Amino acid sequence: MTPGLNALIGLLTALYPAAVYFGLQYLQPRLIALALAATLLLRLTLVRADWSKPLLLAGLAYAGFAIWSNQAVALRFYPALVNAVMLAIFAASLLHPPSIVERLARLKQPDLPTQGVSYTRRVTQVWCGFFIVNGGIAAATALWSSFQIWSLYNGLIAYLLMGLLFAGEYWVRLRTLKPE
């Protein structure tokens, strides 16, 4: 997949909460779900990484349900589903190594030392914890909050929290895995 197209699809997916919030003012829920399905289908046809295919297939099944139900509330559970599938992928990689984070680290450093393998396993565990908490909040906002709160959390706050986790992990990595 070309980097530009990958970035565009990633941006469209990230903007999903905003699309739901603003789109429901003008469109039926099934049309928003159809746009999500089209985006996910395009990404599925272009993706090479096997680990991301379950996420995309789950998203397509979800979008199919949302199209069928044509209910606004059905659109709100996509972020919780993404967190649940990401949790399953990361947790499965802990049970069947190498972990997702180790695989990503080996793209940059194929001869990852034992200390690096242990560290990437721990980082994968931290991400599993993040997906549990973030997915729980995403589900809670889908069930019990207004569309404004749901959009704010899932369209902004969750991304800021992910960014903080990335930055915090990078900071810890620089101090933990210093070359000797």
Solvent accessible surface area in square Angstrom, and as a share of the most:
residue,aa,sasa,rsa
1,M,56,0.25
2,T,86,0.50
3,P,115,0.73
4,G,53,0.51
5,L,59,0.30
6,N,58,0.30
7,A,66,0.51
8,L,92,0.46
9,I,1,0.01
10,G,31,0.30
11,L,99,0.49
12,L,87,0.43
13,T,38,0.22
14,A,34,0.26
15,L,85,0.42
16,Y,10,0.04
17,P,4,0.02
18,A,39,0.30
19,A,50,0.39
20,V,0,0.00
21,Y,59,0.22
22,F,119,0.50
23,G,12,0.12
24,L,45,0.23
25,Q,108,0.48
26,Y,179,0.68
27,L,86,0.43
28,Q,96,0.42
29,P,20,0.13
30,R,92,0.34
31,L,83,0.41
32,I,10,0.05
33,A,0,0.00
34,L,95,0.47
35,A,59,0.46
36,L,9,0.04
37,A,15,0.12
38,A,59,0.46
39,T,21,0.12
40,L,4,0.02
41,L,96,0.48
42,L,80,0.40
43,R,60,0.22
44,L,37,0.19
45,T,97,0.56
46,L,56,0.28
47,V,22,0.13
48,R,198,0.72
49,A,39,0.31
50,D,108,0.56
51,W,84,0.29
52,S,12,0.08
53,K,70,0.30
54,P,67,0.42
55,L,34,0.17
56,L,8,0.04
57,L,99,0.49
58,A,27,0.21
59,G,1,0.01
60,L,38,0.19
61,A,72,0.56
62,Y,24,0.09
63,A,0,0.00
64,G,35,0.33
65,F,104,0.44
66,A,0,0.00
67,I,45,0.23
68,W,190,0.67
69,S,23,0.15
70,N,37,0.19
71,Q,104,0.46
72,A,33,0.25
73,V,78,0.45
74,A,8,0.06
75,L,0,0.00
76,R,19,0.07
77,F,61,0.25
78,Y,12,0.05
79,P,17,0.11
80,A,16,0.12
81,L,48,0.24
82,V,38,0.22
83,N,11,0.06
84,A,57,0.44
85,V,21,0.12
86,M,28,0.12
87,L,47,0.23
88,A,59,0.46
89,I,18,0.09
90,F,14,0.06
91,A,35,0.27
92,A,45,0.35
93,S,4,0.03
94,L,25,0.12
95,L,139,0.69
96,H,130,0.58
97,P,91,0.57
98,P,55,0.35
99,S,3,0.02
100,I,4,0.02
101,V,24,0.14
102,E,15,0.07
103,R,98,0.36
104,L,89,0.45
105,A,28,0.22
106,R,79,0.29
107,L,146,0.72
108,K,184,0.78
109,Q,81,0.36
110,P,100,0.63
111,D,115,0.60
112,L,20,0.10
113,P,72,0.45
114,T,113,0.66
115,Q,106,0.47
116,G,1,0.01
117,V,47,0.27
118,S,68,0.44
119,Y,26,0.10
120,T,7,0.04
121,R,96,0.35
122,R,154,0.56
123,V,10,0.06
124,T,0,0.00
125,Q,65,0.29
126,V,70,0.40
127,W,18,0.06
128,C,13,0.08
129,G,33,0.31
130,F,28,0.12
131,F,17,0.07
132,I,105,0.53
133,V,96,0.55
134,N,6,0.03
135,G,11,0.10
136,G,41,0.39
137,I,66,0.33
138,A,1,0.01
139,A,31,0.24
140,A,36,0.28
141,T,14,0.08
142,A,1,0.01
143,L,100,0.50
144,W,199,0.70
145,S,28,0.18
146,S,53,0.34
147,F,51,0.21
148,Q,105,0.47
149,I,90,0.45
150,W,0,0.00
151,S,16,0.11
152,L,84,0.42
153,Y,18,0.07
154,N,6,0.03
155,G,28,0.27
156,L,89,0.44
157,I,63,0.32
158,A,5,0.04
159,Y,85,0.32
160,L,103,0.51
161,L,68,0.34
162,M,49,0.22
163,G,36,0.34
164,L,125,0.62
165,L,39,0.19
166,F,126,0.52
167,A,62,0.48
168,G,33,0.32
169,E,27,0.12
170,Y,112,0.43
171,W,143,0.50
172,V,64,0.37
173,R,89,0.32
174,L,86,0.43
175,R,124,0.45
176,T,63,0.37
177,L,49,0.24
178,K,128,0.54
179,P,131,0.82
180,E,218,0.98
